[in-house]
Amino acid sequence: MSILRFSGVVREIGTFVILDRIDASIAAGDRIGLVGPNGAGKTTLLRLAAGVDELDRGVVQRRRGLTIGLLSQEAHFDPVFMAAPNLRTAVRSGAGALEHLEAELAELERAHRVTEPRYEELQHRFETLGGYSLDQRVEEALSGLGFARTDWGRPPSSLSGGEQTRAALARLLISDPDLLLLDEPTNHLDLDALEWTEEHVRRRTGALLVASHDRAFLDATVNRIWELRDRRLTVFRGDYSAYHRQRVERDERAAKEGASHAERIAHEQELIQRYRSHRNYTKMHEHEARLARLTAEQVETPKARRRLALPTSALTGVGPARSGTVVVQIEDLVVGYPVRATVGAAAATPADTPVVGGPDPRDTDRTPGGPVRVARAPWLVAQRGERIGIVGPNGAGKTTLLRTIAGDLAPLDGRLVLGSGVQIGYLAQLRGAAIPGTTVLDALTSALPITQGEARSYLARFLFRGDGILKEVRMLSGGERSRLELALLGILPSNLLLLDEPTNHLDIEAREALEAFLRDSGATVLVVSHDRRLLETLCDRLWVVDGGLAAPFDGGYRAWRTALAEGWTVAGAVAAEAQRLHGDRAVGGAARGTAAAVAPSAGARTPAAASSGTDRPRAASRPRGGSKPKLSKDAYRRQKAVVDADLARLGLRKSHLELALASPSVAANFVELRRVTSELADVERTLAAAEKAWLELEERAP
């Protein structure tokens, strides 16, 4: 039975028709993905379904009592949400009906009326609706969407725009409406939060209509696809991959039928001319009638669609030089910002998007006016032709690392070497504000003096045609701005492409065109992205940035996620690499690397302290050189007390973590499960180092 139905829906703006005669329905439990190019009307259709916009013609029928929740791309938060005293309360308010029942129950309890039938009835409803697990679900949503516990007490008005959108998503998921409408819900989510959202949406029993360009998200969450194309809606069964196959087959079949129909028309026209020339009017009229019937037939032929076509060579016409074998080499590189921003500037910076002068929110170095250390990369190498994805949580330092390689930021410490013949092409995630009055054509010709004809021809590859090249840059949509940045990237030859979230705001066809270009390009590629399909299809190696450290991972995205579930950590990888490169000399350094990932209860220091080497774990210390002289009784007693204390502390922490793994609340929360397993792996590794130190100490006993 349908809970919502569109019947002949038409939406117009002036003389432009956005949606034309839309007929579709949503049944209870349906999970539908809404796809189409930018500007096709996906957001408009969602707003019509929610009753936010008015339609021009047609009817939108909704089941009586239907509850609908809408998450917009540009979230407009209601006053209740923004006025909440803290983030936790704001998200909890999504379950308004449960909070109302909770208040009624509390009032009856205060009045000592718990024996009345009314109290029993309310308590039963409260339990059936999951009221007793509400706080747990709120905490799981906040944790799953990337909010640290320290953020839960912040008022919503103090959050950045991206954080407010994530909080609104958490509140919407807690409300659990009958019909959930999501418009690009994966924006502002890092990989962990994205996977948590994906799993939560997949477990929902209510109906879902989601507009998204994230193909992996659609494959995981939907079982039907609505395609908006040429102002009309077509329904396909299956997930996005199934839809893509059906669409390709349908377009190929329609193209063949259209070509065959055109051939028959041409043949009839030829016969008519032949019989006319032979004055055989009977046959001529017979074929004229056939031609009229063929012409009257409506054969659906796919319209030629404008597609993004990235050029294989630079606009200058000169190909990139061949770089050296080693393109980027990093040793003990510390990235960050040289001078801490003022409090006001820091407050104005989105917490999940580091910018010039803006401190990373996870940074722990609070020296006023001092450098902001965001991350340390002990050893990273990119060789010619490699395609490497840079991944990690929001705010970990991925963009900072990429900007340092691009030369936008100076290294705070360590060594960064670019290979011979390297020509950099850099696509930044944060674009500077456009100069008022600057058009798309001006942006190109100011970067490279070329004729207007050459500029028009080049910009047409990026879907800027006609008057579109005269549009002001500051008036461009997100997708148009991304296409312009890609056009400017291709002006000069590059053999090292540094791309920061290149698929942001691009529709699916543009993403696929970019993927194909990068796969066929001979350039070395370093790409920061949360687009899992891009990472899976393009990158065979990763650089992982987390916890103030960066480490390489030899494998693709799926292999990395599998390794994470099995306990792989950046700190552990750094320690293992140090051991491989430096042997016994790396024991202390390895312990320092793992200590950065162990929680405070396990004696960890900040990433900055770990990188400076000022907190060497005493249990992992060992004498240098081959000889191991005996210790005096006092020295042995003091060192043994230290090692025994470390063994007891680490053993206790290991026991606590193993108990936490058995907790149902941890097992049900992917993010918390990953944190506990990662910490357990690090504690076990540090414990092994402490046990080795104990054995060495016993060898030196007096």
C-alpha positions as CSV (number, residue, x, y, z in Angstrom):
1,M,0.0,0.0,0.0
2,S,1.3,3.4,-1.0
3,I,2.2,5.9,1.8
4,L,2.9,8.7,-0.7
5,R,1.9,9.1,-4.4
6,F,2.8,11.6,-7.1
7,S,0.1,12.0,-9.8
8,G,0.8,14.2,-12.8
9,V,3.1,16.5,-10.8
10,V,4.5,19.5,-12.6
11,R,6.8,22.1,-11.2
12,E,7.8,25.2,-13.1
13,I,10.0,28.3,-12.4
14,G,8.8,31.0,-14.7
15,T,8.7,29.5,-18.2
16,F,11.3,26.7,-17.3
17,V,9.8,23.3,-16.5
18,I,11.7,21.5,-13.8
19,L,9.5,18.4,-13.4
20,D,7.0,17.4,-16.1
21,R,4.1,14.9,-15.3
22,I,5.7,12.9,-12.6
23,D,3.9,9.7,-11.7
24,A,5.4,7.5,-8.9
25,S,4.5,6.0,-5.5
26,I,6.4,5.0,-2.4
27,A,5.2,2.0,-0.3
28,A,5.9,1.3,3.3
29,G,9.4,-0.1,3.6
30,D,10.6,1.0,0.2
31,R,14.2,2.1,-0.1
32,I,14.6,4.3,-3.1
33,G,17.6,6.2,-4.6
34,L,17.0,9.3,-6.5
35,V,19.6,10.0,-9.2
36,G,20.2,12.4,-12.1
37,P,22.6,15.1,-13.2
38,N,22.9,18.4,-11.2
39,G,19.9,20.6,-11.9
40,A,17.6,17.7,-12.8
41,G,15.2,18.5,-10.0
42,K,16.1,16.0,-7.3
43,T,16.0,18.5,-4.5
44,T,12.7,19.9,-5.8
45,L,11.1,16.5,-5.8
46,L,12.2,15.8,-2.2
47,R,10.8,19.2,-1.1
48,L,7.5,18.5,-2.9
49,A,7.3,15.1,-1.1
50,A,7.9,16.8,2.2
51,G,5.3,19.5,1.5
52,V,7.9,22.2,1.8
53,D,7.4,23.5,-1.8
54,E,4.1,24.0,-3.7
55,L,3.5,22.2,-7.0
56,D,2.1,23.9,-10.1
57,R,-0.1,21.1,-11.3
58,G,-0.9,17.5,-10.2
59,V,-1.4,16.0,-6.8
60,V,0.8,14.7,-4.0
61,Q,-1.2,12.2,-1.8
62,R,0.1,11.3,1.6
63,R,-1.2,8.6,3.9
64,R,-3.1,10.0,6.9
65,G,-0.8,10.4,9.9
66,L,2.3,9.9,7.9
67,T,5.5,11.3,9.6
68,I,8.1,12.7,7.2
69,G,11.7,13.8,8.0
70,L,13.7,15.8,5.5
71,L,17.4,16.5,5.6
72,S,18.3,19.2,3.1
73,Q,21.7,19.9,1.5
74,E,21.6,23.5,2.9
75,A,20.1,22.6,6.2
76,H,17.8,25.2,7.7
77,F,17.7,24.4,11.4
78,D,14.5,25.1,13.4
79,P,14.8,27.4,16.5
80,V,14.2,24.5,18.9
81,F,17.3,22.7,17.6
82,M,19.5,25.8,17.7
83,A,18.2,26.9,21.1
84,A,19.0,23.6,22.8
85,P,21.5,24.0,25.7
86,N,23.8,21.3,24.3
87,L,24.3,19.0,21.3
88,R,23.1,15.9,23.2
89,T,19.8,17.5,24.1
90,A,19.3,18.9,20.5
91,V,19.7,15.4,19.0
92,R,17.5,13.8,21.7
93,S,14.7,16.2,20.9
94,G,14.3,14.3,17.6
95,A,12.3,11.7,19.7
96,G,9.8,14.3,20.8
97,A,7.0,11.7,21.3
98,L,9.2,9.6,23.5
99,E,10.2,12.7,25.5
100,H,6.6,13.6,26.0
101,L,5.8,10.1,27.2
102,E,8.8,10.3,29.5
103,A,7.6,13.5,31.0
104,E,4.1,12.1,31.6
105,L,5.5,9.1,33.3
106,A,7.7,11.2,35.5
107,E,4.7,13.4,36.4
108,L,2.7,10.3,37.4
109,E,5.6,9.0,39.5
110,R,5.9,12.3,41.3
111,A,2.2,12.2,42.1
112,H,2.6,8.5,43.4
113,R,0.1,7.3,40.8
114,V,2.2,4.4,39.5
115,T,-0.5,1.8,40.3
116,E,-3.1,3.4,38.0
117,P,-3.9,1.8,34.6
118,R,-2.9,5.0,32.9
119,Y,0.7,4.7,34.1
120,E,0.8,1.0,33.0
121,E,-0.5,2.0,29.6
122,L,2.0,4.8,29.1
123,Q,4.9,2.6,30.4
124,H,4.0,-0.1,27.9
125,R,3.9,2.4,25.0
126,F,7.2,3.9,26.2
127,E,8.9,0.5,26.2
128,T,7.4,-0.6,22.9
129,L,8.7,2.6,21.2
130,G,12.2,2.0,22.6
131,G,12.2,4.7,25.2
132,Y,14.5,2.8,27.6
133,S,17.2,2.6,24.9
134,L,16.8,6.2,23.8
135,D,19.8,7.6,25.5
136,Q,21.9,4.7,24.2
137,R,20.7,5.3,20.7
138,V,21.4,9.1,21.0
139,E,25.0,8.4,22.2
140,E,25.5,5.8,19.4
141,A,24.3,8.3,16.8
142,L,26.6,11.1,18.1
143,S,29.6,8.7,18.3
144,G,28.8,7.1,14.9
145,L,28.6,10.5,13.2
146,G,32.0,11.6,14.5
147,F,31.2,13.7,17.6
148,A,33.7,13.2,20.4
149,R,32.2,13.1,23.9
150,T,33.8,16.5,24.6
151,D,31.5,17.9,21.9
152,W,28.3,16.6,23.3
153,G,28.1,19.5,25.8
154,R,28.6,22.2,23.2
155,P,25.5,24.3,22.2
156,P,24.5,23.7,18.5
157,S,25.1,27.4,17.7
158,S,28.8,27.0,18.4
159,L,29.2,24.2,15.8
160,S,30.5,24.7,12.3
161,G,28.1,24.3,9.3
162,G,29.2,20.8,8.5
163,E,28.9,19.8,12.2
164,Q,25.4,21.3,12.4
165,T,24.4,19.2,9.3
166,R,25.8,16.1,10.9
167,A,23.9,16.9,14.1
168,A,20.7,17.4,12.2
169,L,21.2,14.0,10.5
170,A,21.6,12.4,14.0
171,R,18.4,14.1,15.2
172,L,16.5,13.0,12.1
173,L,17.7,9.3,12.5
174,I,16.7,9.4,16.2
175,S,13.2,10.7,15.2
176,D,12.8,7.6,12.9
177,P,9.9,8.9,10.7
178,D,7.7,6.8,8.5
179,L,9.3,8.3,5.4
180,L,12.9,9.5,5.6
181,L,14.0,12.0,2.8
182,L,17.7,12.6,2.5
183,D,19.4,15.1,0.1
184,E,23.1,14.2,-0.3
185,P,23.4,12.9,3.3
186,T,27.0,11.8,2.9
187,N,28.3,15.4,2.6
188,H,30.4,16.4,5.6
189,L,30.9,12.7,6.6
190,D,34.2,11.0,6.9
191,L,34.6,7.3,6.1
192,D,33.7,6.1,9.6
193,A,30.6,8.3,9.9
194,L,29.6,7.4,6.4
195,E,29.8,3.7,7.1
196,W,27.9,4.1,10.4
197,T,25.1,6.1,8.6
198,E,25.0,3.5,5.8
199,E,24.5,0.6,8.3
200,H,21.9,2.6,10.3
201,V,19.9,3.4,7.2
202,R,20.1,-0.2,6.0
203,R,18.6,-1.4,9.3
204,R,15.7,1.0,9.2
205,T,12.2,-0.5,8.6
206,G,10.6,2.8,7.5
207,A,10.6,4.0,3.9
208,L,13.5,5.9,2.5
209,L,14.0,8.3,-0.5
210,V,17.6,9.5,-0.8
211,A,19.2,11.7,-3.4
212,S,22.9,11.0,-3.7
213,H,25.9,11.0,-6.0
214,D,27.6,8.4,-3.7
215,R,27.3,5.2,-5.7
216,A,28.7,3.0,-2.9
217,F,26.1,4.4,-0.5
218,L,23.3,3.8,-3.0
219,D,24.4,0.2,-3.6
220,A,24.4,-0.5,0.1
221,T,21.1,1.2,1.1
222,V,18.5,1.1,-1.7
223,N,16.6,-1.5,-3.7
224,R,14.9,0.8,-6.3
225,I,16.2,3.7,-8.3
226,W,14.2,6.7,-9.5
227,E,16.0,8.5,-12.4
228,L,15.2,12.1,-13.2
229,R,16.1,12.7,-16.8
230,D,14.9,15.3,-19.2
231,R,12.3,16.5,-16.6
232,R,10.7,13.0,-16.5
233,L,11.0,10.2,-13.9
234,T,11.8,6.6,-14.7
235,V,11.7,3.7,-12.2
236,F,14.3,0.9,-12.1
237,R,14.5,-2.1,-9.9
238,G,17.6,-3.0,-7.9
239,D,20.5,-0.9,-6.5
240,Y,22.6,1.6,-8.3
241,S,24.8,-0.9,-10.1
242,A,21.8,-2.8,-11.4
243,Y,20.2,0.5,-12.5
244,H,23.4,1.5,-14.3
245,R,23.4,-1.8,-16.3
246,Q,19.8,-1.4,-17.1
247,R,20.2,2.2,-18.2
248,V,23.2,1.3,-20.5
249,E,21.3,-1.6,-22.0
250,R,18.1,0.6,-22.5
251,D,20.1,3.4,-24.1
252,E,21.9,1.0,-26.5
253,R,18.6,-0.7,-27.4
254,A,16.9,2.7,-28.0
255,A,19.8,3.9,-30.1
256,K,19.6,0.8,-32.3
257,E,15.8,1.1,-32.6
258,G,16.2,4.8,-33.4
259,A,18.8,4.1,-36.1
260,S,16.7,1.3,-37.6
261,H,13.7,3.6,-37.7
262,A,15.6,6.3,-39.4
263,E,16.9,3.9,-42.0
264,R,13.4,2.7,-42.8
265,I,12.2,6.3,-43.2
266,A,15.2,7.1,-45.5
267,H,14.4,3.9,-47.5
268,E,10.8,4.9,-47.9
269,Q,11.8,8.4,-49.0
270,E,14.1,6.9,-51.6
271,L,11.4,4.6,-53.0
272,I,9.0,7.6,-53.2
273,Q,11.5,9.6,-55.2
274,R,12.2,6.6,-57.5
275,Y,8.5,5.9,-58.2
276,R,7.8,9.6,-58.8
277,S,10.6,9.7,-61.4
278,H,9.1,6.6,-63.1
279,R,5.6,8.2,-62.9
280,N,4.3,5.1,-61.0
281,Y,2.0,7.1,-58.8
282,T,0.1,4.1,-57.4
283,K,3.3,2.8,-55.8
284,M,4.4,6.3,-54.9
285,H,1.2,6.9,-52.9
286,E,1.5,3.5,-51.3
287,H,5.0,4.3,-49.9
288,E,3.9,7.8,-49.0
289,A,1.3,6.2,-46.7
290,R,4.0,4.0,-45.2
291,L,6.2,7.0,-44.7
292,A,3.4,8.8,-42.9
293,R,2.9,5.8,-40.6
294,L,6.6,5.6,-39.8
295,T,6.8,9.3,-39.2
296,A,3.8,9.2,-36.8
297,E,5.5,6.4,-34.8
298,Q,7.0,7.7,-31.6
299,V,10.4,6.0,-31.2
300,E,12.3,6.9,-28.0
301,T,15.8,7.8,-28.9
302,P,18.2,8.8,-26.2
303,K,19.1,12.5,-26.6
304,A,22.8,13.4,-27.1
305,R,23.9,14.4,-23.6
306,R,26.6,16.8,-22.8
307,R,29.3,15.0,-20.9
308,L,32.4,16.2,-19.1
309,A,35.4,15.5,-21.4
310,L,38.7,16.1,-19.6
311,P,41.5,16.7,-22.2
312,T,44.4,14.3,-22.4
313,S,46.9,17.1,-22.9
314,A,47.4,20.5,-21.4
315,L,45.8,23.6,-23.0
316,T,49.3,24.8,-23.8
317,G,49.6,21.8,-26.1
318,V,52.8,20.7,-24.3
319,G,52.8,17.3,-22.6
320,P,54.3,16.9,-19.1
321,A,57.9,16.0,-18.7
322,R,58.9,12.5,-17.5
323,S,59.5,12.8,-13.7
324,G,62.1,10.8,-11.8
325,T,61.2,7.4,-10.4
326,V,60.7,8.8,-6.9
327,V,58.2,11.6,-7.1
328,V,57.6,12.4,-3.4
329,Q,59.8,11.4,-0.5
330,I,59.0,12.2,3.1
331,E,61.1,11.6,6.2
332,D,60.0,12.6,9.7
333,L,57.8,15.4,8.2
334,V,55.8,17.5,10.6
335,V,52.9,19.3,9.0
336,G,50.8,22.1,10.5
337,Y,50.6,25.9,10.7
338,P,53.6,28.0,11.7
339,V,51.7,30.5,13.8
340,R,48.6,29.8,15.9
341,A,45.6,31.8,14.9
342,T,43.8,34.1,17.4
343,V,40.9,32.8,19.4
344,G,38.5,34.7,17.2
345,A,39.9,33.3,14.0
346,A,40.0,29.8,15.4
347,A,36.4,30.0,16.5
348,A,35.4,31.1,13.0
349,T,37.1,28.1,11.4
350,P,34.9,25.0,10.7
351,A,36.2,22.3,13.0
352,D,36.2,19.7,10.3
353,T,37.9,21.8,7.6
354,P,41.4,23.1,8.4
355,V,42.4,26.3,6.5
356,V,45.4,28.6,6.5
357,G,46.0,29.9,9.9
358,G,43.2,27.7,11.4
359,P,44.3,25.2,14.0
360,D,43.3,21.6,13.7
361,P,40.7,20.9,16.4
362,R,42.5,17.7,17.5
363,D,45.8,19.5,18.0
364,T,47.0,19.5,21.5
365,D,49.8,22.0,21.3
366,R,48.2,25.1,22.9
367,T,51.3,27.3,23.1
368,P,50.0,30.9,22.3
369,G,51.5,32.1,19.1
370,G,53.4,28.8,18.6
371,P,53.2,26.4,15.7
372,V,50.2,24.1,15.3
373,R,51.4,20.6,14.8
374,V,48.7,18.6,13.0
375,A,50.4,15.4,12.0
376,R,53.8,13.7,11.6
377,A,54.7,11.5,8.7
378,P,57.8,9.3,9.6
379,W,58.2,7.8,6.1
380,L,56.1,8.1,2.9
381,V,57.2,7.6,-0.7
382,A,55.2,8.0,-4.0
383,Q,56.8,6.6,-7.1
384,R,56.1,7.6,-10.7
385,G,52.7,6.5,-12.0
386,E,51.3,5.5,-8.6
387,R,47.8,6.5,-7.6
388,I,47.6,6.9,-3.9
389,G,44.6,7.8,-1.8
390,I,45.0,9.8,1.4
391,V,42.4,8.8,3.9
392,G,41.5,9.4,7.6
393,P,39.0,11.1,9.8
394,N,37.9,14.7,9.4
395,G,40.4,17.0,10.9
396,A,43.2,14.4,11.1
397,G,45.4,16.5,8.7
398,K,44.9,15.1,5.2
399,T,44.4,18.5,3.6
400,T,47.3,19.9,5.6
401,L,49.6,17.1,4.4
402,L,48.5,17.7,0.8
403,R,49.0,21.5,1.0
404,T,52.5,21.0,2.4
405,I,53.4,18.8,-0.6
406,A,51.9,21.4,-2.9
407,G,54.0,24.1,-1.3
408,D,51.1,26.1,0.2
409,L,52.4,25.4,3.7
410,A,56.0,25.1,4.8
411,P,57.0,22.0,6.8
412,L,57.4,22.5,10.5
413,D,60.1,19.9,10.7
414,G,61.5,17.0,8.8
415,R,62.3,16.4,5.1
416,L,60.1,16.7,2.0
417,V,61.8,16.1,-1.3
418,L,60.2,16.2,-4.8
419,G,61.7,14.2,-7.5
420,S,63.4,15.5,-10.6
421,G,61.2,16.9,-13.3
422,V,58.1,17.0,-11.1
423,Q,55.3,19.4,-12.4
424,I,52.5,19.8,-9.9
425,G,48.9,20.3,-10.6
426,Y,46.9,21.1,-7.4
427,L,43.2,21.1,-7.0
428,A,42.3,22.6,-3.6
429,Q,39.2,21.7,-1.6
430,L,38.8,25.2,-0.3
431,R,38.6,27.7,-3.1
432,G,39.3,31.4,-2.6
433,A,36.5,33.9,-3.0
434,A,36.1,35.0,-6.6
435,I,36.7,38.6,-7.5
436,P,33.3,40.3,-8.1
437,G,32.6,40.6,-11.8
438,T,35.1,37.9,-12.8
439,T,33.4,35.5,-15.3
440,V,34.3,31.9,-16.2
441,L,36.0,33.2,-19.4
442,D,38.0,35.8,-17.4
443,A,39.2,33.1,-15.0
444,L,40.6,31.1,-17.8
445,T,42.1,33.9,-19.9
446,S,43.7,35.5,-16.8
447,A,45.5,32.2,-16.1
448,L,46.7,31.8,-19.7
449,P,46.5,34.4,-22.5
450,I,44.6,32.7,-25.3
451,T,42.1,33.7,-27.9
452,Q,38.4,33.7,-27.1
453,G,37.7,31.0,-29.6
454,E,40.4,28.7,-28.0
455,A,38.9,29.5,-24.6
456,R,35.3,28.7,-25.7
457,S,36.5,25.4,-27.3
458,Y,38.4,24.4,-24.2
459,L,35.6,25.4,-21.7
460,A,33.0,23.4,-23.8
461,R,34.8,20.2,-22.7
462,F,33.9,21.2,-19.1
463,L,30.2,21.9,-20.1
464,F,30.5,25.7,-20.2
465,R,28.8,26.6,-23.5
466,G,27.2,29.7,-24.9
467,D,26.4,32.3,-22.4
468,G,27.6,30.0,-19.6
469,I,31.2,31.2,-20.1
470,L,30.0,34.7,-19.2
471,K,28.5,33.7,-15.9
472,E,30.2,35.3,-12.9
473,V,32.3,32.8,-10.9
474,R,30.8,33.9,-7.6
475,M,27.4,32.9,-8.9
476,L,28.4,29.4,-9.9
477,S,26.9,26.4,-8.2
478,G,29.1,23.9,-6.3
479,G,29.2,21.6,-9.3
480,E,30.0,24.4,-11.8
481,R,32.7,25.7,-9.6
482,S,34.3,22.2,-9.4
483,R,34.2,21.9,-13.2
484,L,35.9,25.3,-13.5
485,E,38.6,24.2,-11.1
486,L,39.2,21.1,-13.1
487,A,39.4,23.2,-16.3
488,L,42.0,25.5,-14.6
489,L,43.9,22.4,-13.4
490,G,44.4,21.3,-17.0
491,I,45.9,24.5,-18.4
492,L,49.5,23.6,-17.7
493,P,51.1,20.2,-18.1
494,S,51.3,18.2,-14.8
495,N,52.9,14.9,-13.9
496,L,51.9,15.0,-10.2
497,L,48.3,15.7,-9.5
498,L,47.4,16.7,-6.0
499,L,43.6,16.5,-5.6
500,D,41.6,17.4,-2.5
501,E,38.1,16.0,-2.6
502,P,37.9,16.3,-6.4
503,T,34.4,14.7,-6.6
504,N,32.8,17.2,-4.2
505,H,29.6,18.6,-5.8
506,L,30.1,16.6,-9.1
507,D,27.2,14.5,-10.3
508,I,27.7,10.8,-11.0
509,E,28.5,11.2,-14.7
510,A,31.1,13.8,-14.0
511,R,32.6,11.6,-11.3
512,E,32.8,8.7,-13.7
513,A,34.5,10.9,-16.3
514,L,37.0,12.1,-13.8
515,E,37.7,8.5,-12.7
516,A,38.3,7.4,-16.3
517,F,40.6,10.4,-16.9
518,L,42.7,9.6,-13.8
519,R,42.9,5.9,-14.6
520,D,44.2,6.6,-18.2
521,S,46.5,9.4,-17.1
522,G,50.2,8.7,-16.8
523,A,50.5,11.2,-14.0
524,T,51.3,10.3,-10.4
525,V,48.1,11.0,-8.3
526,L,47.7,11.8,-4.6
527,V,44.0,12.2,-3.9
528,V,42.2,13.1,-0.6
529,S,38.7,11.7,-0.8
530,H,35.8,10.2,1.0
531,D,34.4,8.8,-2.2
532,R,34.7,5.1,-1.7
533,R,34.0,4.2,-5.3
534,L,36.8,6.5,-6.5
535,L,39.2,5.0,-3.9
536,E,38.2,1.5,-4.9
537,T,38.5,1.9,-8.6
538,L,41.5,4.3,-8.7
539,C,43.9,3.7,-5.8
540,D,46.0,0.6,-5.2
541,R,47.8,2.2,-2.2
542,L,46.8,4.5,0.6
543,W,48.4,7.0,3.0
544,V,46.4,6.9,6.3
545,V,46.4,9.9,8.6
546,D,45.0,9.4,12.1
547,G,45.9,10.2,15.6
548,G,48.6,12.7,14.7
549,L,50.5,10.2,12.5
550,A,50.6,9.3,8.8
551,A,51.5,5.8,7.6
552,P,51.4,4.0,4.2
553,F,49.1,1.0,3.6
554,D,49.9,-1.4,0.8
555,G,46.5,-2.2,-0.4
556,G,43.3,-0.6,-1.6
557,Y,40.3,0.8,0.3
558,R,38.6,-2.5,1.0
559,A,41.8,-4.2,2.2
560,W,42.4,-1.3,4.5
561,R,38.9,-1.5,6.0
562,T,39.3,-5.2,6.5
563,A,42.7,-4.6,8.2
564,L,41.1,-2.0,10.5
565,A,38.6,-4.5,11.7
566,E,41.4,-6.9,12.4
567,G,43.2,-4.3,14.6
568,W,45.5,-2.5,12.1
569,T,46.4,1.0,13.3
570,V,48.5,3.9,12.0
571,A,50.6,3.9,15.1
572,G,51.2,0.2,14.8
573,A,52.2,0.6,11.2
574,V,54.6,3.4,12.0
575,A,56.2,1.2,14.7
576,A,56.5,-1.8,12.4
577,E,58.0,0.4,9.6
578,A,60.5,1.8,12.1
579,Q,61.5,-1.7,13.2
580,R,62.0,-2.8,9.5
581,L,64.1,0.3,8.6
582,H,66.2,0.6,11.8
583,G,66.1,-2.8,13.5
584,D,66.9,-2.8,17.2
585,R,67.4,0.9,17.3
586,A,63.7,1.3,16.6
587,V,62.4,-0.4,19.8
588,G,62.1,2.8,21.7
589,G,60.7,4.7,18.7
590,A,58.2,1.9,18.0
591,A,57.0,2.2,21.6
592,R,56.6,5.9,21.3
593,G,54.6,5.5,18.1
594,T,52.2,3.0,19.7
595,A,51.9,5.1,22.8
596,A,50.3,7.9,20.8
597,A,47.4,5.6,19.9
598,V,46.9,4.2,23.4
599,A,44.2,6.1,25.4
600,P,45.2,8.2,28.4
601,S,44.5,5.4,30.7
602,A,47.2,3.4,29.0
603,G,49.7,6.2,29.6
604,A,49.7,7.8,26.2
605,R,50.9,11.3,25.3
606,T,49.9,13.6,22.6
607,P,51.0,13.1,19.0
608,A,53.2,16.1,19.3
609,A,54.9,14.7,22.3
610,A,55.3,11.3,20.6
611,S,56.9,12.9,17.6
612,S,59.4,14.9,19.7
613,G,60.5,11.7,21.5
614,T,60.2,13.2,25.0
615,D,58.1,10.4,26.4
616,R,60.0,7.2,25.9
617,P,58.2,4.4,27.8
618,R,60.5,3.2,30.5
619,A,59.5,-0.4,30.1
620,A,60.8,-0.4,26.5
621,S,64.2,1.1,27.3
622,R,67.2,-1.1,26.8
623,P,71.0,-0.7,27.0
624,R,72.8,0.2,23.8
625,G,75.6,-1.9,22.4
626,G,76.1,-5.6,22.4
627,S,77.3,-6.0,26.0
628,K,74.9,-6.2,28.9
629,P,76.7,-5.5,32.1
630,K,75.2,-6.6,35.4
631,L,73.3,-4.0,37.4
632,S,73.9,-3.0,41.0
633,K,71.3,-4.2,43.5
634,D,69.9,-0.7,43.9
635,A,69.7,0.0,40.2
636,Y,68.1,-3.4,39.5
637,R,65.5,-2.9,42.2
638,R,64.6,0.5,40.9
639,Q,64.3,-0.6,37.3
640,K,62.4,-3.7,38.2
641,A,59.9,-1.7,40.1
642,V,59.3,0.5,37.1
643,V,59.0,-2.5,34.7
644,D,56.7,-4.3,37.1
645,A,54.5,-1.3,37.4
646,D,54.2,-0.9,33.6
647,L,53.4,-4.6,33.3
648,A,50.7,-4.4,35.9
649,R,49.2,-1.2,34.4
650,L,49.2,-2.5,30.8
651,G,47.8,-5.9,31.9
652,L,45.0,-4.2,33.8
653,R,44.2,-2.0,30.8
654,K,44.2,-5.1,28.5
655,S,41.7,-6.8,30.8
656,H,39.4,-3.8,30.8
657,L,39.5,-3.6,27.0
658,E,38.7,-7.3,26.6
659,L,35.7,-6.9,28.9
660,A,34.6,-3.9,26.8
661,L,34.7,-6.0,23.7
662,A,32.2,-8.4,25.3
663,S,29.7,-5.5,26.0
664,P,26.6,-5.5,23.7
665,S,26.7,-1.7,23.5
666,V,30.2,-1.7,22.1
667,A,29.5,-4.6,19.7
668,A,26.5,-2.6,18.3
669,N,28.5,0.5,17.7
670,F,31.0,0.1,14.8
671,V,33.0,3.3,15.7
672,E,33.3,2.3,19.4
673,L,34.2,-1.3,18.4
674,R,36.9,-0.1,16.1
675,R,38.3,2.2,18.8
676,V,38.4,-0.5,21.4
677,T,40.0,-3.1,19.1
678,S,42.6,-0.6,17.9
679,E,43.5,0.4,21.4
680,L,43.6,-3.3,22.5
681,A,46.0,-4.1,19.6
682,D,48.3,-1.2,20.7
683,V,48.2,-2.1,24.4
684,E,49.1,-5.7,23.5
685,R,52.0,-4.5,21.3
686,T,53.3,-2.2,24.1
687,L,52.8,-4.9,26.7
688,A,55.0,-7.2,24.5
689,A,57.7,-4.6,24.5
690,A,57.5,-4.2,28.2
691,E,57.8,-8.0,28.7
692,K,60.8,-8.0,26.5
693,A,62.3,-5.3,28.6
694,W,61.6,-7.3,31.7
695,L,63.4,-10.4,30.2
696,E,66.4,-8.2,29.3
697,L,66.4,-6.7,32.8
698,E,66.5,-10.3,34.3
699,E,69.6,-11.0,32.3
700,R,71.3,-8.1,34.0
701,A,70.2,-9.0,37.5
702,P,73.1,-8.9,40.1
